[in-house]
Amino acid sequence: MQIGKVIGNVWATKKEESLNGMKLLIVAPIDVRDNSEGHPFIVGDLVGAGIGETVIWVQGSMARHASKDINVTIDAVIVGIVDGVELG
């Protein structure tokens, strides 16, 4: 699992059938101190996240397992919205 910040939405009227009904968001990877850690990318949203929220995302086979459809054409999905981070 990784952490990121939702920075935008993506609308696609024509897409792979397995993606129908899935909201697509743009996520920028961050570290636990909210510093940028790479290039933004598109993810499927499984939890109802919105722009500005910090999220937990997974990719690869874990993304397909999280979506409950092993045949979905997806490489990354949001699986949680972060309420807070505590560093000790």
DADA-V283153 format. One record per helix or strand of 2 or more residues. SS is the DSSP state (H for helix, E for strand). FROM is the first residue (numbers start at 0). TO is the last residue. If there is no record, write none. Layout:
SS_FROM_TO / SS_FROM_TO
//
This chain:
E_1_9 / H_16_18 / E_22_29 / E_40_44 / E_53_58 / H_60_65 / E_75_80
//
